[in-house]
Amino acid sequence: DIQMTQSPSSLSASVGDRVTITCRASQSISRYLNWYQQKPGKAPKLLIYAASSLQSGVPSRFSGSGSGTDFTLTISSLQAEDFATYYCQQSYSTPLYTFGQGTKVELK
Amino acid sequence: QVQLVQSGAEVKKPGASVKVSCKTSGYTFTSHAIHWVRQAPGQRLEWMGWINAGNGHTKHSHTFQGRITITRDTFASTASLELSSLRSEDTAVYYCARDSGTSYAYFDSWGQGTLVAVSS
């Protein structure tokens, strides 16, 4: 199975900060990488698919990049509603999907 | 709009089985696969399995070998997950999610989640 590793596991930031989360795959997954946001007690929400495509309705401050094994999710200017946990997911080895362990973004 | 509405919370004893349903609306049910994902308390999301809503073919994670059954009812636009031989480690929130239907296969809509608690 393809393993997905995110870093950091948690981070503290302030409103307005630029935030970067990385995700590494245990083998090349081309651009088959998706990002989700999850708030406490809620279902995950799709933010980015195919490494860099913004899901409809998602604010443009979210962006994704990368290919192969290394990927990045960037929030250009953190807003209050962005404090959440973020997960990467590979969809290369369909339908045997795997998620990263999550990155919790907390208020500094 | 696309909606996935799951059945309510369940409390089960070890060794029992549970069935969680996911009723969909707002799109052509047979055009998109449905996935099941679970999340134990404080843990990461864990992909469990998938059903092709058009032809009924399924595939699941080897973690659940022999314990998982995923079905669909095309007339009711509903997918279901059954997990047997429950143990305490199966306590989690179970989600259904719609596959985008594209080559990049991402989950573009999710159910609200169903809590399954396993306790003696």
Interface residues (C-beta under 8 A of the other chain):
Chain A: R31 Y32 N34 Y36 Q38 K42 A43 P44 K45 L46 Y49 A50 Q55 Y87 Q89 S91 T94 P95 L96 Y97 T98 F99 G100 Q101 G102
Chain B: A33 H35 V37 R44 L45 E46 W47 W50 K59 S61 Y95 A97 S100 Y104 A105 Y106 F107 D108 W110 G111 Q112 G113
